[in-house]
Amino acid sequence: MAAATNAAAAPAPAPAVPATPVPRGQVDLVDFIDWSGVECLNQDPAHSIVNALKQGYRDDEGLYLASDSDEQLLIHIPFMQVVKLHSALFKGPEEDGPKTIKLFCNKEHMGFSNVNDYPPSDSLDLSSNHLAETKPVQLKYVKFQNVRSLTIFIEDNQSGSDVSKIQKIALYGTTVDTTNMKDLKKIEEH
């Protein structure tokens, strides 16, 4: 009887709480990224985009994406299917984390030489609080309704140093149900 009383008095284990709350009605789009097409210009080869973007790596505090020759990074992320992008999360160190971020929807083959030739779909000005909170920043949802690829331009960092560091990039949204024309069958009239 004493054992039953002790067992009843022991607190139940707390349910696992995700480190980053996914916005209501949205999913983490990491499973829809076409990894064969992911590119990052000006990344430090020892601290590549995989560290900040790929599941498992991006939650490891010791891993991060770092810029190489200056503070700028240009990241291209294609998706395997069309998505609607709702919000984005950027986590980084207080001093070296990204500050000004420009997002471009469906812009292929961008480089540092032409990144300012196009108006961004959205621009984010992150504070050091944003980087520490691990809370997604809501995007201009109407601009991200038919996204096949996303290009992220990290223009500068919090302190103006030569190296930008990003520990985590998470993109939240939904997939767009598209019709595969090959699946349609001709309807014959009688």
C-alpha positions in Angstrom: 0.0 0.0 0.0 2.9 2.4 0.8 4.4 1.8 -2.7 1.1 2.8 -4.3 1.0 6.0 -2.3 4.6 6.9 -3.2 3.9 6.2 -6.9 0.8 8.4 -6.8 2.7 11.2 -5.2 5.5 11.2 -7.8 5.0 13.9 -10.4 4.2 12.8 -13.9 6.9 13.6 -16.4 6.3 16.9 -18.2 5.3 16.6 -21.9 8.0 17.5 -24.3 7.7 21.1 -25.4 9.2 22.1 -28.7 12.0 24.6 -28.5 10.4 26.8 -31.1 6.7 27.1 -31.2 5.4 26.5 -34.8 2.8 29.2 -35.7 -0.7 27.9 -35.6 -1.9 26.3 -38.8 1.7 26.3 -40.2 4.3 23.6 -40.6 8.1 23.6 -40.6 9.0 23.6 -44.3 12.4 21.8 -43.8 10.9 18.6 -45.3 10.0 20.3 -48.5 13.5 21.8 -49.2 15.2 20.6 -52.4 18.6 20.0 -50.8 20.3 19.4 -54.1 19.7 23.1 -55.1 20.5 24.8 -51.8 23.3 27.3 -52.2 25.0 29.8 -49.9 27.5 32.4 -51.3 30.3 33.7 -49.1 29.9 30.9 -46.5 32.9 29.8 -44.4 33.5 26.2 -45.7 34.0 25.0 -42.0 30.6 26.5 -41.0 28.2 25.9 -43.9 24.5 26.5 -44.5 23.7 22.9 -43.5 24.5 23.8 -39.9 21.8 26.4 -39.8 19.1 24.9 -42.0 19.1 21.1 -41.8 17.0 19.3 -39.2 19.2 18.0 -36.3 22.1 20.3 -37.1 20.3 23.6 -36.6 19.3 22.6 -33.1 22.9 22.0 -32.0 24.1 25.1 -30.2 27.7 24.4 -31.3 27.0 24.5 -35.0 26.3 27.6 -37.1 26.6 29.2 -40.5 29.3 31.8 -40.8 30.2 34.3 -43.5 33.7 34.1 -45.0 35.2 37.3 -46.5 32.8 39.8 -45.1 29.5 40.0 -43.2 27.2 39.3 -46.2 25.6 36.0 -47.1 23.3 35.1 -50.0 21.3 31.9 -49.5 19.2 30.2 -52.1 16.6 27.7 -51.0 14.5 25.8 -53.6 11.5 23.8 -52.6 10.3 20.4 -54.0 6.8 21.8 -54.4 5.1 25.2 -54.3 4.7 26.6 -50.7 3.1 29.5 -49.0 5.6 31.1 -46.6 4.1 32.6 -43.4 7.0 33.3 -41.1 10.8 32.8 -40.7 13.0 32.3 -37.6 16.6 33.4 -37.5 18.6 32.6 -34.4 22.1 33.8 -33.9 24.6 35.3 -31.4 23.8 38.7 -29.9 26.7 40.5 -31.6 27.3 38.5 -34.8 23.7 37.5 -35.6 22.0 38.9 -38.7 20.5 42.4 -38.6 19.2 43.4 -42.1 17.7 40.5 -44.0 16.1 40.8 -47.5 13.9 38.0 -48.8 13.3 37.4 -52.5 10.6 35.1 -53.7 11.3 33.0 -56.9 14.5 34.8 -57.9 16.9 32.4 -59.5 20.6 32.9 -60.0 21.1 36.0 -57.8 24.6 37.1 -56.9 26.0 39.9 -54.8 26.5 42.0 -58.0 22.7 42.1 -58.8 21.0 41.6 -55.4 20.2 45.3 -55.2 18.7 45.3 -58.7 15.5 43.7 -57.5 13.0 44.9 -54.9 12.8 42.4 -52.0 9.5 40.6 -51.3 10.1 41.5 -47.7 12.8 43.1 -45.5 13.5 42.3 -41.9 15.4 44.4 -39.4 16.2 42.1 -36.6 17.2 43.2 -33.1 19.4 41.2 -30.8 16.2 40.3 -28.9 14.7 38.7 -32.0 17.8 36.5 -32.3 17.6 35.4 -28.7 13.8 34.9 -28.5 13.7 32.1 -31.0 10.3 33.4 -32.1 9.3 33.4 -35.8 8.9 36.8 -37.5 5.7 37.0 -39.6 6.3 37.9 -43.2 4.2 39.8 -45.7 2.0 36.7 -46.3 0.5 38.0 -49.5 3.9 38.3 -51.1 4.7 34.6 -50.4 1.7 32.7 -51.8 3.3 30.9 -54.6 6.9 30.2 -53.6 9.1 27.8 -55.6 12.3 29.2 -54.1 13.5 31.7 -51.5 16.6 33.8 -51.7 17.8 35.2 -48.3 20.3 38.1 -48.4 22.0 38.8 -45.1 23.1 42.3 -45.6 24.8 43.0 -42.2 25.0 41.9 -38.6 24.2 43.4 -35.2 27.7 44.7 -34.5 29.0 45.5 -37.9 31.8 42.9 -37.6 33.3 41.1 -40.6 31.7 37.7 -39.7 27.9 37.0 -39.5 26.8 33.9 -37.7 23.4 32.2 -37.9 22.7 29.2 -35.6 19.2 28.4 -37.0 17.0 29.3 -40.0 13.5 27.8 -39.9 10.8 28.6 -42.4 7.1 28.1 -41.6 4.2 27.9 -44.0 2.0 25.5 -45.8 2.2 23.5 -49.0 0.1 24.5 -52.0 -2.0 21.7 -53.5 -1.3 21.7 -57.1 -2.9 19.7 -59.9 -0.7 17.2 -61.8 -2.0 17.6 -65.4 -0.9 14.1 -66.2 -3.4 12.8 -63.6 -6.3 14.4 -65.4 -8.4 12.1 -67.6 -10.4 13.3 -70.6 -14.2 13.2 -69.9 -16.1 11.9 -72.9 -19.6 13.2 -73.6 -22.3 10.7 -74.3 
